[in-house]
Amino acid sequence: MSLRRIASRLVVAAVVALTTPTHRVAAQAPRATLLPRTDVDELLDAGRWTEAEELLYAGVRDQPRDPIARTNLARYLAARGALRPALTLIHEAEEFGLPADDALELAAPIRALLELRRQQAAGARDSTVAVRAPSEHGVLLRLPVVRTSGRDTLWLDLVPRMIGTDSVTGESPRIGIEVLEGLVPEYDVARRTLQLHADSRSALRALGKRYQVLRDDRDIRVLVGRGSVLSLPDALEQLGAQWWQLDLLHGLLVVR
């Protein structure tokens, strides 16, 4: 199969996933009143991620039957890519008193991402796709998909957030990073090639400088240094990345 057809099949599958009810759920954030801001959020915003993580685990140790402590830890672990442990914590929080409707709302985007990862792993193969440079700030790159007629190519902006409620048609069609996250995308900026990996642990062996990342429905944040947290496009620009690999399964960005 040609690279162009591989790229087309990948993106067509992504578009289908984005239009399903399950994926629309994944793009919705929990109500602000359900998980109000805490001291942990302030630490995360300040780039003090180790302290924030220690505080979350201490909260569960000190109050092992407190549903909110478990829920807050679950939210953090999900942001780091540890979806199954996060889901387990939400189930435990429900056993300890978290209302069933709240547990369902918190678990829905995690289950949706797990299902996307399952689908990606089922059909995973190493492939390389020729892409285009970002069309505007905030876009990571542009992916090609051959229209059904086979006569022209549609270019989709890949953005670092979950956009299940956004349109993939119109003047600026776009898809979210979750569509490819299970394939651990690797981008060579100069060559404008995107490599997708069947091995979900490929980034753990990649050469380059490593940075922790946190993701939510709106953004991917990168800890570029203590006290410095940037959105992914800003971090790549500041770091002068000529090559990068994003591993949302393990909360990691590798840059060269």
BAMIMI-433380 format. One line per 3 residues: their letters; for each residue x, y, z of N, C-alpha, C, O. Coordinates in steps of 0.2 Angstrom, whole numbers, plus 5000, padded with zeros to 4 digits. Layout:
A	X Y Z X Y Z X Y Z X Y Z; ...
//
This chain:
MSL	5004 4994 5000 5000 5000 5000 5004 5006 5000 5009 5006 5004; 5003 5011 4996 5007 5017 4996 5006 5021 5002 5001 5021 5006; 5011 5026 5003 5011 5030 5009 5005 5034 5009 5002 5036 5014
RRI	5003 5037 5003 4997 5041 5002 4991 5038 5004 4986 5040 5008; 4990 5031 5002 4984 5027 5004 4984 5026 5012 4979 5026 5015; 4990 5025 5015 4990 5024 5022 4988 5030 5026 4984 5029 5030
ASR	4991 5035 5024 4989 5042 5027 4981 5043 5026 4978 5045 5031; 4979 5041 5020 4971 5042 5019 4967 5038 5024 4963 5040 5027; 4969 5032 5024 4965 5027 5028 4966 5029 5036 4961 5029 5039
LVV	4971 5031 5038 4972 5034 5045 4968 5040 5046 4964 5040 5052; 4968 5044 5042 4964 5050 5043 4956 5049 5042 4952 5052 5046; 4954 5045 5037 4947 5043 5037 4945 5040 5043 4939 5042 5045
AAV	4949 5035 5046 4947 5032 5052 4946 5037 5058 4941 5037 5062; 4950 5042 5058 4950 5047 5063 4944 5051 5062 4940 5053 5067; 4942 5053 5056 4936 5057 5055 4930 5053 5057 4925 5056 5060
VAL	4930 5047 5056 4924 5043 5058 4923 5043 5065 4918 5044 5068; 4929 5042 5069 4929 5042 5076 4927 5048 5079 4923 5048 5084; 4929 5054 5076 4927 5060 5078 4919 5062 5078 4917 5066 5082
TTP	4916 5058 5074 4909 5059 5073 4904 5055 5077 4898 5055 5076; 4907 5050 5080 4903 5045 5084 4901 5048 5091 4905 5053 5094; 4896 5046 5094 4893 5049 5100 4899 5048 5106 4899 5052 5110
THR	4902 5042 5106 4907 5041 5111 4912 5046 5111 4915 5048 5116; 4915 5048 5105 4920 5052 5104 4918 5059 5106 4922 5063 5109; 4912 5061 5105 4909 5068 5107 4909 5068 5115 4911 5074 5117
VAA	4908 5063 5118 4908 5063 5125 4916 5064 5128 4917 5068 5132; 4920 5062 5124 4927 5063 5126 4930 5070 5126 4934 5072 5129; 4926 5074 5122 4928 5081 5121 4925 5085 5126 4926 5091 5127
QAP	4921 5083 5131 4917 5087 5136 4921 5087 5142 4923 5081 5145; 4922 5093 5145 4925 5093 5152 4920 5092 5157 4915 5094 5157; 4922 5089 5163 4918 5089 5169 4916 5096 5171 4920 5101 5170
RAT	4910 5096 5174 4908 5102 5177 4913 5105 5182 4916 5102 5186; 4914 5112 5182 4919 5115 5186 4917 5114 5193 4921 5114 5198; 4910 5113 5195 4908 5112 5202 4909 5105 5204 4909 5104 5210
LLP	4910 5101 5199 4912 5094 5201 4919 5093 5204 4920 5090 5209; 4924 5096 5201 4930 5096 5203 4933 5103 5203 4937 5105 5199; 4931 5107 5209 4934 5114 5209 4941 5114 5210 4944 5109 5212
RTD	4944 5120 5208 4951 5121 5209 4954 5120 5216 4951 5122 5221; 4960 5117 5216 4963 5116 5223 4970 5118 5223 4972 5121 5218; 4973 5117 5229 4980 5119 5229 4985 5116 5224 4990 5118 5222
VDE	4983 5110 5222 4986 5106 5217 4986 5109 5211 4991 5109 5207; 4980 5112 5209 4980 5115 5202 4985 5121 5202 4988 5123 5197; 4985 5125 5208 4990 5130 5208 4997 5128 5207 5001 5131 5204
LLD	4999 5122 5210 5006 5120 5210 5007 5118 5202 5013 5119 5200; 5002 5115 5199 5003 5113 5192 5004 5119 5188 5008 5118 5183; 5000 5124 5189 5001 5130 5185 5008 5133 5186 5010 5136 5181
AGR	5010 5132 5192 5017 5135 5194 5023 5131 5192 5029 5133 5193; 5021 5125 5188 5027 5121 5186 5030 5117 5192 5035 5114 5191; 5026 5116 5197 5029 5112 5203 5025 5105 5203 5021 5104 5208
WTE	5027 5102 5198 5023 5095 5197 5024 5090 5202 5020 5086 5204; 5031 5089 5204 5032 5084 5208 5029 5085 5215 5026 5081 5218; 5029 5092 5217 5025 5093 5223 5018 5092 5223 5014 5090 5228
AEE	5015 5094 5217 5008 5092 5216 5006 5085 5216 5001 5083 5220; 5010 5081 5213 5009 5074 5213 5010 5071 5221 5006 5067 5223; 5015 5073 5224 5016 5071 5231 5010 5073 5235 5007 5069 5240
LLY	5007 5079 5234 5001 5081 5238 4995 5077 5236 4991 5075 5241; 4994 5075 5230 4988 5071 5228 4989 5064 5231 4984 5061 5234; 4995 5061 5231 4995 5054 5234 4995 5054 5242 4992 5050 5245
AGV	4997 5060 5245 4997 5061 5252 4989 5061 5254 4987 5059 5259; 4985 5065 5250 4978 5065 5251 4975 5059 5252 4970 5058 5256; 4976 5054 5247 4973 5047 5247 4976 5043 5253 4972 5040 5256
RDQ	4982 5044 5255 4985 5040 5260 4982 5043 5267 4980 5039 5271; 4981 5049 5268 4979 5052 5274 4971 5051 5275 4968 5050 5280; 4968 5051 5269 4960 5050 5269 4958 5045 5264 4955 5046 5259
PRD	4960 5038 5266 4959 5033 5261 4952 5032 5259 4951 5028 5253; 4947 5034 5262 4940 5033 5260 4937 5040 5258 4930 5040 5257; 4941 5045 5257 4938 5051 5254 4937 5051 5247 4942 5050 5243
PIA	4931 5051 5244 4930 5050 5237 4933 5056 5233 4935 5055 5227; 4933 5062 5236 4936 5068 5232 4944 5067 5231 4947 5069 5226; 4947 5065 5236 4954 5064 5236 4956 5059 5231 4961 5060 5227
RTN	4952 5053 5230 4953 5049 5225 4952 5051 5218 4955 5050 5213; 4946 5055 5218 4945 5058 5211 4950 5063 5209 4951 5063 5203; 4952 5067 5213 4958 5072 5211 4964 5068 5209 4967 5070 5204
LAR	4966 5063 5212 4971 5059 5210 4970 5056 5203 4974 5055 5199; 4964 5053 5202 4962 5050 5196 4962 5055 5190 4965 5054 5185; 4960 5062 5191 4961 5067 5186 4968 5068 5184 4969 5069 5178
YLA	4972 5068 5189 4979 5069 5187 4982 5063 5184 4986 5064 5179; 4981 5057 5186 4984 5052 5182 4981 5051 5175 4985 5049 5171; 4975 5053 5174 4972 5053 5167 4976 5058 5163 4977 5057 5157
ARG	4978 5064 5166 4981 5069 5162 4988 5067 5161 4991 5069 5156; 4991 5062 5165 4998 5059 5163 4998 5054 5159 5003 5051 5156; 4992 5051 5157 4991 5046 5152 4989 5039 5155 4988 5034 5151
ALR	4989 5039 5162 4988 5032 5165 4980 5032 5166 4977 5033 5171; 4977 5030 5160 4970 5030 5160 4966 5024 5164 4962 5025 5168; 4969 5018 5164 4966 5013 5168 4967 5014 5175 4962 5013 5179
PAL	4972 5016 5178 4973 5017 5185 4968 5023 5187 4965 5023 5192; 4967 5028 5183 4962 5033 5184 4955 5031 5184 4951 5033 5189; 4954 5026 5180 4947 5024 5180 4945 5019 5186 4940 5020 5189
TLI	4950 5016 5188 4950 5012 5194 4949 5016 5200 4944 5015 5205; 4952 5022 5201 4951 5026 5206 4944 5030 5206 4941 5031 5212; 4942 5031 5200 4935 5034 5200 4930 5029 5203 4925 5030 5206
HEA	4931 5022 5201 4926 5017 5203 4927 5016 5211 4921 5016 5214; 4933 5017 5213 4933 5017 5221 4930 5023 5224 4927 5022 5229; 4931 5028 5221 4928 5035 5224 4920 5034 5224 4917 5036 5229
EEF	4918 5031 5219 4910 5029 5219 4908 5025 5225 4903 5026 5228; 4912 5020 5226 4911 5015 5232 4911 5019 5238 4908 5017 5243; 4915 5024 5239 4916 5028 5245 4912 5034 5245 4912 5038 5250
GLP	4907 5035 5241 4902 5040 5241 4901 5045 5236 4897 5049 5236; 4906 5045 5230 4905 5049 5225 4898 5047 5221 4897 5042 5219; 4894 5052 5220 4888 5051 5217 4889 5047 5210 4893 5049 5206
ADD	4884 5043 5209 4885 5039 5203 4885 5043 5196 4889 5042 5192; 4881 5048 5196 4881 5053 5190 4887 5056 5189 4890 5057 5184; 4890 5058 5195 4897 5062 5194 4902 5057 5192 4907 5058 5188
ALE	4902 5051 5195 4907 5046 5193 4906 5044 5185 4911 5043 5182; 4900 5044 5183 4899 5042 5176 4902 5048 5171 4905 5047 5166; 4901 5054 5174 4903 5060 5170 4911 5060 5170 4914 5062 5164
LAA	4914 5058 5175 4921 5059 5175 4924 5053 5172 4930 5053 5169; 4921 5047 5172 4924 5041 5168 4923 5041 5161 4926 5038 5157; 4918 5045 5158 4916 5044 5151 4922 5046 5147 4923 5043 5142
PIR	4925 5052 5148 4931 5054 5143 4936 5049 5144 4940 5048 5139; 4937 5046 5149 4943 5041 5150 4941 5035 5146 4945 5032 5143; 4935 5032 5147 4933 5026 5143 4933 5028 5136 4935 5023 5132
ALL	4931 5034 5134 4932 5035 5126 4939 5035 5124 4940 5032 5118; 4944 5038 5128 4951 5038 5126 4953 5030 5126 4957 5029 5121; 4951 5027 5131 4953 5020 5131 4951 5016 5125 4955 5012 5122
ELR	4945 5017 5122 4942 5014 5117 4946 5016 5110 4947 5012 5106; 4947 5023 5110 4951 5025 5104 4958 5022 5104 4961 5020 5099; 4961 5021 5110 4968 5018 5110 4967 5010 5108 4972 5008 5104
RQQ	4962 5007 5110 4961 5000 5108 4960 4999 5101 4963 4995 5098; 4956 5004 5098 4955 5004 5090 4962 5005 5087 4964 5002 5082; 4966 5010 5089 4972 5011 5086 4977 5005 5087 4981 5004 5082
AAG	4977 5002 5093 4982 4997 5094 4980 4991 5089 4984 4987 5087; 4973 4990 5088 4971 4984 5084 4974 4984 5077 4975 4979 5074; 4974 4990 5074 4976 4991 5067 4983 4994 5066 4985 4996 5061
ARD	4987 4994 5072 4993 4998 5072 4998 4994 5067 4999 4988 5067; 5002 4999 5063 5007 4997 5059 5012 5003 5059 5010 5009 5059; 5018 5002 5058 5023 5007 5057 5022 5010 5050 5021 5006 5045
STV	5021 5017 5050 5020 5020 5044 5023 5027 5044 5024 5030 5049; 5025 5030 5038 5027 5036 5037 5023 5040 5033 5021 5038 5027; 5021 5046 5035 5016 5050 5031 5019 5057 5029 5022 5060 5034
AVR	5019 5059 5023 5021 5066 5021 5016 5071 5023 5010 5070 5021; 5018 5076 5027 5013 5081 5030 5015 5088 5028 5020 5089 5024; 5011 5093 5030 5013 5100 5028 5014 5103 5035 5012 5101 5040
APS	5018 5109 5034 5019 5113 5040 5013 5116 5043 5008 5116 5039; 5013 5118 5049 5007 5121 5052 5004 5127 5048 5008 5131 5046; 4998 5128 5048 4995 5133 5044 4995 5139 5048 4994 5145 5046
EHG	4995 5139 5055 4994 5144 5060 4997 5142 5066 4998 5136 5068; 4998 5147 5071 5000 5145 5078 4995 5141 5081 4989 5143 5081; 4997 5136 5085 4993 5132 5089 4991 5126 5085 4988 5121 5088
VLL	4993 5125 5079 4993 5119 5075 4999 5115 5075 5004 5119 5074; 4999 5109 5075 5005 5105 5076 5008 5103 5069 5014 5104 5067; 5004 5101 5064 5005 5100 5057 4999 5099 5053 4993 5099 5056
RLP	4999 5097 5047 4993 5096 5043 4994 5089 5040 4999 5087 5037; 4988 5086 5040 4988 5079 5038 4984 5078 5032 4979 5082 5031; 4986 5074 5027 4982 5073 5021 4977 5067 5021 4978 5062 5024
VVR	4971 5069 5018 4966 5063 5017 4963 5064 5010 4961 5069 5008; 4963 5058 5006 4961 5059 5000 4953 5058 5000 4951 5054 5003; 4950 5063 4997 4942 5062 4997 4940 5056 4994 4944 5053 4990
TSG	4934 5055 4995 4931 5048 4992 4931 5048 4985 4932 5042 4982; 4931 5054 4982 4931 5054 4974 4938 5052 4972 4939 5050 4966; 4943 5053 4976 4950 5051 4974 4953 5056 4970 4958 5055 4967
RDT	4950 5062 4969 4952 5067 4964 4956 5072 4967 4960 5076 4964; 4955 5073 4974 4959 5079 4977 4960 5077 4985 4957 5072 4987; 4965 5080 4988 4967 5079 4995 4964 5085 4999 4965 5090 4998
LWL	4961 5083 5005 4959 5087 5010 4965 5087 5015 4967 5082 5018; 4967 5093 5017 4972 5094 5022 4969 5096 5029 4965 5101 5030; 4970 5092 5034 4967 5093 5041 4972 5096 5046 4978 5093 5046
DLV	4971 5101 5049 4975 5103 5055 4975 5099 5061 4970 5097 5063; 4981 5097 5063 4981 5093 5069 4983 5097 5075 4988 5101 5075; 4978 5097 5080 4979 5102 5085 4980 5098 5092 4977 5092 5092
PRM	4983 5101 5097 4985 5098 5103 4979 5098 5108 4980 5099 5114; 4973 5096 5106 4967 5096 5111 4962 5091 5108 4963 5089 5102; 4958 5089 5112 4952 5085 5110 4947 5089 5107 4944 5093 5111
IGT	4945 5088 5101 4940 5092 5098 4934 5088 5095 4932 5089 5089; 4931 5083 5099 4926 5079 5096 4920 5083 5094 4916 5081 5090; 4919 5089 5097 4913 5093 5095 4915 5098 5089 4910 5102 5087
DSV	4921 5099 5087 4923 5103 5082 4921 5100 5075 4920 5094 5074; 4920 5104 5070 4919 5101 5063 4925 5099 5060 4930 5103 5060; 4925 5094 5056 4931 5092 5051 4929 5094 5044 4933 5092 5040
TGE	4925 5099 5043 4923 5101 5037 4924 5109 5037 4926 5112 5042; 4923 5112 5032 4923 5120 5031 4930 5122 5029 4934 5118 5026; 4931 5128 5030 4938 5131 5028 4944 5129 5031 4949 5128 5028
SPR	4943 5128 5038 4949 5125 5041 4948 5119 5045 4947 5119 5051; 4947 5113 5042 4945 5107 5045 4951 5105 5049 4957 5106 5048; 4949 5102 5055 4955 5100 5060 4953 5094 5064 4947 5093 5065
IGI	4958 5090 5067 4956 5085 5071 4961 5085 5077 4966 5089 5077; 4959 5082 5082 4963 5082 5088 4968 5077 5089 4968 5072 5085; 4973 5078 5093 4979 5074 5094 4977 5067 5096 4981 5062 5095
EVL	4971 5066 5100 4969 5060 5102 4968 5055 5097 4969 5049 5098; 4967 5057 5091 4966 5053 5085 4972 5049 5084 4972 5043 5081; 4978 5051 5085 4984 5048 5084 4988 5046 5090 4994 5043 5089
EGL	4986 5047 5096 4990 5047 5102 4992 5040 5103 4998 5038 5105; 4988 5035 5101 4990 5028 5102 4996 5025 5098 4998 5020 5099; 4997 5029 5093 5002 5027 5088 5009 5031 5089 5013 5031 5085
VPE	5009 5035 5095 5015 5039 5097 5018 5043 5091 5024 5041 5089; 5015 5048 5089 5017 5051 5083 5024 5054 5084 5026 5057 5089; 5028 5054 5079 5035 5056 5079 5036 5061 5072 5034 5059 5067
YDV	5038 5067 5073 5038 5072 5068 5045 5075 5067 5048 5077 5071; 5047 5074 5060 5053 5077 5058 5051 5084 5055 5048 5084 5049; 5053 5089 5058 5051 5096 5056 5054 5098 5049 5050 5100 5045
ARR	5060 5096 5048 5064 5098 5042 5061 5094 5036 5060 5097 5031; 5060 5088 5037 5058 5083 5032 5050 5083 5031 5048 5081 5026; 5047 5086 5036 5040 5086 5036 5037 5079 5035 5032 5078 5030
TLQ	5039 5075 5039 5037 5068 5039 5034 5066 5046 5038 5067 5051; 5029 5063 5046 5026 5060 5052 5026 5053 5052 5024 5049 5048; 5030 5050 5057 5030 5043 5058 5025 5041 5064 5025 5044 5069
LHA	5022 5035 5062 5017 5032 5067 5020 5025 5069 5022 5022 5065; 5019 5023 5075 5022 5017 5078 5017 5012 5080 5012 5014 5084; 5018 5006 5078 5014 5001 5081 5016 4999 5088 5012 4997 5092
DSR	5022 5000 5090 5025 4999 5097 5023 5005 5101 5026 5011 5100; 5019 5004 5106 5017 5010 5110 5022 5012 5115 5021 5018 5118; 5028 5009 5115 5033 5011 5120 5039 5014 5116 5045 5014 5119
SAL	5038 5015 5110 5044 5017 5105 5047 5024 5108 5053 5024 5108; 5043 5028 5111 5046 5035 5113 5051 5034 5119 5055 5038 5121; 5049 5028 5123 5053 5027 5129 5061 5025 5127 5065 5026 5131
RAL	5062 5023 5121 5068 5022 5119 5071 5027 5114 5077 5026 5112; 5068 5032 5112 5070 5037 5108 5075 5042 5111 5075 5043 5117; 5080 5044 5106 5085 5048 5109 5082 5056 5109 5079 5058 5104
GKR	5084 5059 5114 5082 5066 5114 5081 5068 5121 5081 5064 5126; 5080 5075 5122 5078 5077 5129 5071 5076 5131 5066 5077 5126; 5070 5074 5137 5063 5072 5139 5060 5077 5143 5063 5080 5148
YQV	5053 5078 5142 5049 5083 5146 5043 5080 5148 5040 5076 5144; 5040 5081 5154 5034 5079 5156 5028 5083 5153 5029 5089 5152; 5023 5080 5151 5017 5083 5149 5011 5081 5153 5010 5076 5155
LRD	5006 5085 5153 4999 5084 5155 4994 5086 5150 4995 5091 5147; 4989 5082 5149 4984 5084 5144 4977 5084 5147 4976 5081 5152; 4973 5089 5145 4966 5089 5146 4962 5089 5140 4965 5089 5134
DRD	4956 5091 5140 4952 5091 5134 4954 5098 5130 4952 5098 5124; 4957 5102 5133 4958 5109 5130 4965 5110 5127 4967 5114 5123; 4970 5106 5130 4977 5108 5129 4982 5102 5131 4980 5097 5134
IRV	4988 5102 5129 4993 5098 5131 4998 5103 5134 5001 5108 5131; 5000 5102 5140 5005 5107 5144 5011 5103 5145 5012 5097 5146; 5017 5107 5144 5024 5104 5144 5027 5108 5150 5027 5114 5150
LVG	5030 5104 5154 5035 5106 5159 5042 5107 5156 5046 5103 5156; 5043 5113 5154 5050 5115 5151 5055 5116 5156 5061 5116 5154; 5053 5117 5162 5058 5119 5167 5054 5120 5174 5048 5122 5173
RGS	5057 5120 5179 5054 5121 5185 5051 5128 5185 5055 5133 5184; 5045 5129 5186 5041 5136 5186 5039 5138 5179 5037 5143 5178; 5041 5134 5174 5039 5136 5167 5035 5130 5164 5037 5125 5162
VLS	5028 5132 5163 5024 5127 5159 5021 5131 5153 5019 5136 5154; 5022 5127 5147 5019 5130 5141 5015 5125 5138 5015 5119 5139; 5010 5128 5133 5006 5124 5129 5011 5120 5124 5017 5123 5123
LPD	5009 5115 5121 5014 5111 5117 5016 5115 5111 5022 5115 5110; 5012 5119 5107 5015 5123 5102 5020 5128 5104 5026 5129 5101; 5019 5131 5110 5024 5136 5112 5030 5133 5115 5035 5135 5114
ALE	5029 5127 5118 5035 5123 5120 5040 5121 5115 5046 5122 5115; 5037 5118 5109 5041 5116 5104 5044 5122 5100 5050 5121 5098; 5041 5128 5100 5044 5134 5097 5050 5136 5102 5055 5138 5099
QLG	5049 5136 5108 5054 5139 5113 5060 5134 5113 5066 5136 5113; 5059 5128 5113 5064 5123 5113 5068 5122 5106 5073 5119 5106; 5065 5125 5101 5068 5125 5094 5068 5118 5092 5073 5116 5089
AQW	5063 5114 5093 5062 5107 5091 5063 5106 5083 5059 5109 5079; 5068 5102 5081 5068 5100 5074 5066 5093 5073 5064 5091 5067; 5064 5090 5079 5062 5083 5079 5058 5082 5085 5061 5084 5091
WQL	5052 5079 5086 5049 5078 5092 5045 5072 5092 5042 5070 5086; 5044 5069 5097 5039 5063 5098 5035 5064 5104 5037 5065 5109; 5028 5063 5103 5024 5064 5108 5021 5058 5111 5018 5054 5107
DLL	5022 5056 5117 5020 5050 5120 5015 5052 5126 5016 5052 5131; 5008 5052 5124 5003 5054 5129 5001 5048 5133 4998 5048 5138; 5003 5042 5131 5002 5036 5135 5006 5036 5141 5004 5033 5146
HGL	5012 5039 5141 5016 5039 5146 5018 5046 5149 5022 5047 5153; 5014 5051 5146 5015 5058 5149 5022 5061 5147 5025 5064 5151; 5024 5060 5141 5031 5062 5139 5032 5065 5132 5028 5063 5127
LVV	5036 5070 5132 5038 5073 5125 5045 5072 5125 5049 5074 5129; 5048 5070 5119 5055 5069 5117 5056 5074 5112 5053 5074 5107; 5062 5078 5113 5063 5083 5108 5071 5083 5106 5075 5081 5110
R	5072 5084 5100 5079 5085 5097 5080 5091 5093 5085 5093 5091
//
